[in-house]
Structures are given as C-alpha cells and as structure tokens.
Amino acid sequence: MNESEWAVGDRHRLTFDAFCDTHHRTWTGFAGARLGDPAVARGAVELAKSRVWREWPRILREQFPAFQAWTILKEEVGAALLQRMMDGAPPPPPEHVPLWVCAVRIAAERAQHLPETDGNHRELYAALRGLSERRHDVVLLRYLLGLTDRQIADCLATTEANVRSTAAQALARLAAALGARSGEPR
C-alpha cells in the first residue's frame, strides 16, 4: 500500500471513528431498548459498526450517511431478535423496558395526549408495538434517548418538521389505543 492509500484509509478511519462516537449513544440505546439484554445489544451494535465500516466509502457518498447506518443497525437488531426466537428465547417482555416506558409515558402525559395508565405499562408497551416502524423509532429516539428533532431527522433521513409531525401522530395513536383499551371515550 502506498502513502496516499494510507492517508485515505486513515482519513476514512478518523471520520468513521468520529461518526461512531457521535452516534454511539443512540445506537446502544436503541439496541438496548429493543433487545432487552445489554450483551446482545452490544453485539448487535458491534456487528452494525463492522458493516458500516465495510460500506463506509459508499456511505460517505450518500446524502444521509446517518440514515444508512441507522438502516444497518435496525437490520442487525432485527437479526438479533430473530436469532433469539430461533434459539427458543422469548422476545424481551415488557418488564425489561420500564425506563423507556416511563420516559414515553411522562412525555406523552406532559403533552396531554395519553390518559393515565395507572402504573401498568403492559398496555402502553402493547400500544407502542402497534405503531408503525417510523413512529416507533421517533418515539424511542425522542422520548427515551432524548435526541433533538434535528438529530432524529438526520438518523431517519427526513426533516425536523416531519419528525415533529410523526411524533404528534404517534402520541395521538397511543392515546387512541390506550383510550380504547381502557374504555375511555376519545
């Protein structure tokens, strides 16, 4: 390898490392919330990073590099969930994610979109699982991980206005699902 190839490789490595550092909290938080097992979540994130590194030159040419990495991460998290199922392990039960359920409940109640759920998070968990993938992602990124609308827009290759709209739609759907389940009129 000649000197110019090393320079390009080093530059790619520096940008990759900075990119991963910037997104590490988001990736590990998302994987942890979806998988429920910290070791499995770390493994999924590491596999995603490896894939992102292999595709790094192409990802850098894309309009939304964070979205490309997010897509890879979601594939690895999905593969980890599938592997758990194939191994006979049940999906993570709602009890493994009370922190993110509490975060969503607090945010939604503050926004006055959800009825009180009397501390039982099973209904909220079921309602969250009923959201579309995009709405679910926005809820997790916004209320669990505390990302700004700009950061979420970067991950999901959309606009900040779309993030706000999607979050409002998700909260409305959660309110409708929980209101219908608890028998409260909407």
JOBEL-V281165 format. One record per helix or strand of 2 or more residues. SS is the DSSP state (H for helix, E for strand). FROM is the first residue (numbers start at 0). LEN is the number of residues. Records with the same first field share a line. If there is no record, write none. Layout:
SS=FROM-LEN + FROM-LEN
//
This chain:
H=2-33 + 37-17 + 55-6 + 64-22 + 93-17 + 120-9 + 132-12 + 148-8 + 159-23
//
